[in-house]
Amino acid sequence: MPIAMADSPWRWIYGGSILIVVDAASCTLGILQAVSKALDGERRERIEKIHIIGSASWAEEPLPKLSIRKKLARAVLPHMSDELPAR
């Protein structure tokens, strides 16, 4: 898992130029601490360059500035993954 956590986000964010927001604080902490400690060399350098924050921290700045224009009954949030569904 640590290798996948170092390699996949690096591809998703074009070599560190895009922020990664993680939905749970425990996952953010795990990525920042446990995953980086399990890596060495180039992968550790990569994961340390990636800007990873929890969703609550990310939302602190823009949420108070947003206004609700339309309430929806439901919304769909896609799960991002390297794996393609089986056909």
CYANA upper distance limits for C-alpha pairs under 8 A (distance plus 0.5 A):
  1 MET  CA      5 MET  CA      6.61
  1 MET  CA     35 VAL  CA      8.49
  2 PRO  CA      6 ALA  CA      6.74
  2 PRO  CA     35 VAL  CA      5.50
  2 PRO  CA     36 SER  CA      7.88
  2 PRO  CA     38 ALA  CA      6.90
  2 PRO  CA     39 LEU  CA      7.14
  3 ILE  CA      7 ASP  CA      6.60
  3 ILE  CA     39 LEU  CA      7.62
  3 ILE  CA     43 ARG  CA      7.81
  4 ALA  CA      8 SER  CA      6.12
  5 MET  CA      9 PRO  CA      6.98
  5 MET  CA     31 ILE  CA      8.04
  5 MET  CA     35 VAL  CA      7.77
  5 MET  CA     47 ILE  CA      8.44
  6 ALA  CA     10 TRP  CA      6.99
  6 ALA  CA     43 ARG  CA      6.27
  6 ALA  CA     44 ARG  CA      7.88
  6 ALA  CA     46 ARG  CA      7.09
  6 ALA  CA     47 ILE  CA      5.88
  7 ASP  CA     11 ARG  CA      7.10
  7 ASP  CA     43 ARG  CA      7.73
  8 SER  CA     12 TRP  CA      6.85
  8 SER  CA     82 ASP  CA      7.49
  9 PRO  CA     13 ILE  CA      6.53
  9 PRO  CA     20 ILE  CA      8.46
 10 TRP  CA     14 TYR  CA      6.75
 10 TRP  CA     15 GLY  CA      5.70
 10 TRP  CA     16 GLY  CA      6.78
 10 TRP  CA     46 ARG  CA      7.57
 10 TRP  CA     47 ILE  CA      8.26
 10 TRP  CA     50 ILE  CA      7.95
 11 ARG  CA     15 GLY  CA      6.89
 13 ILE  CA     17 SER  CA      6.35
 13 ILE  CA     18 ILE  CA      5.41
 13 ILE  CA     19 LEU  CA      7.81
 13 ILE  CA     20 ILE  CA      8.29
 14 TYR  CA     18 ILE  CA      7.63
 16 GLY  CA     46 ARG  CA      8.38
 16 GLY  CA     49 LYS  CA      6.80
 16 GLY  CA     50 ILE  CA      5.69
 16 GLY  CA     51 HIS  CA      7.80
 17 SER  CA     50 ILE  CA      8.49
 18 ILE  CA     51 HIS  CA      8.02
 19 LEU  CA     50 ILE  CA      7.73
 19 LEU  CA     51 HIS  CA      5.73
 19 LEU  CA     52 ILE  CA      6.75
 19 LEU  CA     53 ILE  CA      8.37
 20 ILE  CA     50 ILE  CA      8.08
 20 ILE  CA     51 HIS  CA      6.69
 20 ILE  CA     52 ILE  CA      5.35
 20 ILE  CA     53 ILE  CA      7.01
 21 VAL  CA     52 ILE  CA      6.46
 21 VAL  CA     53 ILE  CA      5.69
 21 VAL  CA     54 GLY  CA      6.03
 21 VAL  CA     55 SER  CA      6.06
 21 VAL  CA     58 TRP  CA      7.51
 22 VAL  CA     27 CYS  CA      7.41
 22 VAL  CA     28 THR  CA      6.40
 22 VAL  CA     52 ILE  CA      7.64
 22 VAL  CA     53 ILE  CA      6.68
 22 VAL  CA     54 GLY  CA      5.33
 22 VAL  CA     55 SER  CA      6.12
 23 ASP  CA     27 CYS  CA      8.07
 23 ASP  CA     28 THR  CA      8.38
 23 ASP  CA     54 GLY  CA      6.48
 23 ASP  CA     55 SER  CA      5.59
 23 ASP  CA     56 ALA  CA      8.41
 24 ALA  CA     28 THR  CA      6.87
 24 ALA  CA     54 GLY  CA      6.68
 24 ALA  CA     55 SER  CA      7.36
 25 ALA  CA     29 LEU  CA      6.64
 25 ALA  CA     54 GLY  CA      5.95
 25 ALA  CA     55 SER  CA      8.18
 25 ALA  CA     56 ALA  CA      8.46
 26 SER  CA     30 GLY  CA      6.59
 27 CYS  CA     31 ILE  CA      6.66
 28 THR  CA     32 LEU  CA      6.66
 28 THR  CA     52 ILE  CA      7.51
 28 THR  CA     53 ILE  CA      6.84
 28 THR  CA     54 GLY  CA      6.23
 29 LEU  CA     33 GLN  CA      6.42
 29 LEU  CA     34 ALA  CA      8.21
 30 GLY  CA     34 ALA  CA      5.57
 30 GLY  CA     35 VAL  CA      6.83
 31 ILE  CA     35 VAL  CA      5.47
 31 ILE  CA     36 SER  CA      7.26
 32 LEU  CA     36 SER  CA      6.64
 32 LEU  CA     47 ILE  CA      8.48
 32 LEU  CA     48 GLU  CA      8.39
 32 LEU  CA     52 ILE  CA      8.04
 33 GLN  CA     37 LYS  CA      6.73
 34 ALA  CA     38 ALA  CA      6.86
 35 VAL  CA     39 LEU  CA      7.15
 36 SER  CA     40 ASP  CA      8.41
 36 SER  CA     44 ARG  CA      6.13
 36 SER  CA     47 ILE  CA      6.89
 36 SER  CA     48 GLU  CA      7.69
 37 LYS  CA     44 ARG  CA      8.19
 39 LEU  CA     43 ARG  CA      6.64
 39 LEU  CA     44 ARG  CA      5.59
 40 ASP  CA     44 ARG  CA      5.50
 40 ASP  CA     45 GLU  CA      8.33
 41 GLY  CA     45 GLU  CA      6.99
 42 GLU  CA     46 ARG  CA      6.69
 43 ARG  CA     47 ILE  CA      6.76
 44 ARG  CA     48 GLU  CA      6.68
 45 GLU  CA     49 LYS  CA      6.86
 46 ARG  CA     50 ILE  CA      7.02
 53 ILE  CA     57 SER  CA      7.13
 53 ILE  CA     58 TRP  CA      7.11
 54 GLY  CA     58 TRP  CA      6.77
 55 SER  CA     59 ALA  CA      6.48
 56 ALA  CA     60 GLU  CA      6.88
 57 SER  CA     61 GLU  CA      8.49
 58 TRP  CA     62 PRO  CA      8.37
 59 ALA  CA     63 LEU  CA      6.05
 60 GLU  CA     64 PRO  CA      7.89
 61 GLU  CA     65 LYS  CA      8.20
 62 PRO  CA     66 LEU  CA      7.04
